[in-house]
């Protein structure tokens, strides 16, 4: 896989309880749906992909571009997934600050339950942190370390460092099947901007440096990582048209609101859901079933459930709750052999992809956001600043479609 980097502005503050609870529930339902359809290894693979991870954070209602996506998503997932670890076969260890230091003890307990090699897992955890904090000296100090593993020993690491000098964060992703060596290009991705000269003794060209790894003064600078795939997370809080693939977003809206005839069977199986919930479900469907190429514009996924900072619009809690209920019901029925609704949700992402082929977007992006904000109060819209209120005056000329 190619490497990736992106800027993530450091955001501070706590996630409100009303959002955190929902993040945990929807995150749990998404993970369960992935396990049901693709297996637990697919969950670990997805978590090791920073583009997918960013899209997941957006669909859960976090600020679409901030560093807080990492800490909040991993905390919410740990809270819900570990309650069902024996059922799912997936465990989440570590976390932010003091919780990261609890990882070895957590891995010891899991090894006792599963028969896995505790020493090997603890070594992998410690080495991944040492590599990103010491072997790669890029100006970012780690403050979060999450170690996610299956009961078969496969693991993924998601960890994040901050750079106080520039107010940015960098997220690092690891996945055990792709690691041949901890000291030679082990990452699936590194997410962040190259900040000038970087010491990276995991670079392929650093063989001579690694031979003297115990004498750090002999390290030689190397490139950050080859084959970098760019994803630049801007400093602006609002979602702009340039941040989104308009063809994809427009197709989603057309599917949700226009009820295209060719997809009538899919929509009938989801009868009773309003268009606003369908809009969210299409994006949730992509997070569960989409291929890697579908996540190169993660800002688009903020159009599922908005953001806690009000960008692109307040979190529609009523829609959020209906999305959770629909997905939970579909997964539970699928486990009992009743797969119609689960297949219908899967087909939403396929239907949207088909519609893109002939879809021509227009320039109504700002009107779309204005419409979402003006109607937010109908859907229980909330931000960290409070609940959405009805607009004082009726807004005219707001068009629904993006074509």
N, C-alpha and C positions, 0 to 999 in steps of 0.2 A: 504494500500500500504506500501511497505517497505521503509526505509529511504535510502538516498544516500549521499555520500560525494565525493569530488574530489578537487584536487589542481588546481587552475587557476592562472598562473603567471600574475602579474600586468603588463599590457602594456600601454604605454602612446602614445600620438600623436593623430592626427585627421584623420578621414576617409576621403579620397579624394572625391571631389564632384562627379567625374565620377562614383565612386562606390556607394556612398550614394544614388544617384538618382536611380540607378538600384536596390539597396537593398529595397528601398521603393516600387518600382513598382512590383518587384517579390514577396515581402512580402505581398503586397495588393492582388495580384492575388492568392497566396496560401491561404490566409485567406478567400477570396471570394469563392474559390473552396471548402474549408472545410465547410463553411456555406451552400453552395448550396447542397452538398451531405449529410452532417451530422448535420447541425444546429449550431447556435452560441454557444451553451453550449459546443460543441466539441472543439471549439477554446480555450475557457477558460480552459478546462480540459488539452489540450495539452500544453498550456503555463505553467501549473502548474507542468509539468513533465520535470525535468532538462535534462534528456537524449534527449528528443525530442527537447527541446529548444537549446541544443548544436548542434544537427543535423541541425536545422533550420539556426542557425548562420553560420554553415559551408557551407550549400547549397547556402547561400546568398553571399558567397565570403569573409567572415571575417577570420582572423587568427584562425586556427582551435581549438586552445586550450587556447586562452588568455581571460583575464577578459573583454577586449573590446567588446567581443561578446554581453555581457549583455547590456552595455550602448548603443552601436550602433544599435543593433536590436530593442530595445525598442524605441529609438528615431526615427528610420526610420518607424516603425510601427505606432507610434503616429502621425507622419506627414501625412501618407497616410490614415490610417484607420479613423481618426477623421474627415477627409473631407467627409466621407461617413457614419458617425455614425448613422444618421437617417435611412439610407437604411439597414445597416448591423445590427443595434441594439446593437452595441458594442462601448464602449468609453474607451479611454486610458488617464489616469491622471498621474500627477507627472513626475518624471524623475530624472536626476542627479543634485546634488547640490541645487541651488536655486529653480529649477523646482519642486523638491520634496516638498518644502514648499508651493507650490501653489495648492497642492492636495485638501485641504478642500474647497477652493474657486471654484475649478473646479467641485467638487462633488455637491456643492450647485447649480451651474448653471445646471448641468445635472438633478438633482432632480426636479428643476423647470420645465424642459422640459418633464420629464417622469413620474412625480408623485411619484417617489421613496422617501423613508424616508432618508432625507439628514443626520439627526443626527446619524442614525444607520450606514450609510456608512462612515461618517467621524470618528465615534468611531472605526469602524473596521480598517480603515486605520491607525489611530494613535496607536491602540493597537498592530497591527502587527509589527509596527516599534519599539514600546517600548519593546515588547517581545524580538525581535532579537537584540536590542541594549543594553537592560538593564537586562531583566529577564534571557537571555542567555549571560553570560559574557565569550566569547570565544576568546577575543583578536582582534575581527574584528569590526571596527567602520563603521556604515552604511554611505554610501555617495550616494546611489541611492535607490529610492522608486518609483515603478510603480504600480499603482492600476488600474486594467482592470476590467470593469464591463459590464453586459448586461442590456438592458432596462427592464429586469424582476428581476433585483436585485442580480443575481448571480455574484460573483466576484473572481478574482485571484490576488494575490500579487506576484510580482517578485522584490526582493530587494537584494542589494549587499553591502558587507562591505569589508574593506581592513585592512591588518595587515602590517604596515610599517616595523615591525621588521623582518619579513620573506619574504617580497615582494610578498605576496600571497593575493588572494581575495576569498571570500566565497559568494555564491549566495544562497538565501533562497526562497523557493516556498510555497505559500499558495493557497488553493482552498476552497471556502466557504462551499460547500456541505459536505466536510469531516471534518468540524470543529464543535466539540461538546462543546469545551471550549477554550478560548484564553489562559488559564493558565494550560492546561493539554494536552501536545503533539498535538499541532494544525497543525503542518507542514505536507505537503505532502512529502517534502524532505528538507534536508539541504545538501548543496553541498559544501564540503570542508574537510580538514584534521583535525583530532582531535589533538589539540596542547596542550597536557598535561592536567592538571587539569582545568575543566570547570565548571562554576556555571550555572546550568540550572534548574530554578525553574518551568519549564513547564514539567519536568519529572514526570511520574506517581508516582514515589516514593517520591516526594517532597511535599506531602499533608501538612505535618507539617510546612514546610517552607512557603508554600503559605498562610497559616493561619496568618503568620506574615509578609506578603509581604510589609507592610508599614514600617517595621523596617528591612531594607536591611542588617543590621549587623548580623541578625540572620539566613541569608540564609545558606543552607548547600549545598556543592557540590554534583552534581549527574553525571550520565553518559551523554554523548552528546546526543545520541538518540539510542534506541534499534533497532535491525533488520536492521543494516546499509548495504546498497548495495553499493559496492565499484566501483568508476570510478576515476582512478587516471590520472589527466591531467599532463603529464610530462613537465619538464622545457625546453626540446629541441624544437626548432622551426620547424625543418623538420618533415615530416610525415614518419614514419618508418613502415616496414611491420608488426611489432608486434602491432602497433596501429590499424590495420585494420583486419577485418574478410576477409581473402583472398578468401575464397569460395564464399562469397557474392559479393565481388568486381569483381572477375573473371566472375561470372555468368552475371553480368551487362554488362561487356565488350563483352562477347560472344553474348548476346542478341542484343547489339547495332551494332556490326561489322559483326557477322556471319549470321544474319538474319535466325535464326533457323526456319525450315519449320513448326513446330507445332505452331508457333506464327505469321504466315504469315498474318492472317487476321488483327491482331492488327497493324502490321507494314504497311499494305496497307492503313489502315485508317489514317496513319500519313505520307502518301506518300509525297515526296518532302523534307523531313528532312534528313540531312546528318547523318552519324553514330555518329559524335561528339555531335550533338544536342540531339540525342536519348540517348546517355550516360548520359547527364545532365537531360533529362526528366525522365529517369527511377528513378534517385535519388530524383527528385522533386516529382514524383508520390509516392514514399515511404513516404516522409514527409507528404503528404496529406492523404494517404490512409493506411500507414503501422500501424501494431499493436505495442504496447509498446516494445515487445521483439526485434523489428527490430532496435532499436536505442542504443544498448549497445556498439556499436563501432562508435561513432559520427564522428571520423576522416575520415571514408569512404565517408562521404557526401562532404568532401572537393574536391572530384574528380568530382563534378558537375561543379563548377566554380572556382576552385583553391583558392588562398588566396592573399590578398593585399600585403603580405610580400614576395610573390613568392613561398610559400610552400603550397601544394606540387609542384605548378607551377603557373605562372602568371594568372591573371583573364582573360579568353577569352571573351572579351567584345562582339564580334560578336555573339558567341554562346549564351552568356547571354541574349542579346537582342532578339535573335530568340526564346529562351526558354520563355521569357516574352510574346512575341507576340503570340506564340502557345497556351500558357496557358490562356491568356486573351481571345483569340478567342474562345477556347473550352468552357470556362465558360459562355461567353455571348451567344453562340449558345445554350448551354444547358438550359439557362434560357428562351430561346424562344422555347424550346421543341425539338431542334435538338441536340441529345445527343451522336451521333456516336463518334465524336472526343474526347469528355469528357470521354466516356467509354473506348476509346482506351488508353488514358493516364492512367486511373485507372488500366487497364489491364497490363500495362507495369510492375508495381510492382509485380503483380501476376505472370506474365510470368517469371520474374527474380527469384522469389521464387521457381517456379517449376524447373527451370534449376539448381538450387543449389543442388537439391536432388542427381543428378548423376555427379555433376561437381567436377573435381579434379584439383586444382590449381597447378601451378608450381612455380619456384623461379624467375620469370621475373619481380618482383616488381620494382627494380631499373631501369630496361630497360624501363618499362612503364613510369615512371616519366621522364626519359631522353627523351623519344619520345615526351611526352607532352610539355616539355620545348623547344625542338628543333623545334616543329611545332607551338609553341605558337604565333609566329608572324603572321601566316596565319589567326589566329582567333582573331586578335586585342588584343593580350596579353598585360596586363598592371600590374604594381605594383606601390607602392608608390615611387619607384626609377625611374620610367619612362616606356617607351614602349619597348616591347620585340623586339629584332633584329634577323634577320635570322642568323643561325649558319655559321661560317666562312668556315667550312669544312663539307662535307656530313658525317653523322654518319652511320656507317655500323653495321649490325648485331642486330639492335633493333627489337625485336619481339613484335607483337601486343597483342597476347593472353596471358592469365594467366593460361594456362593448358598445 
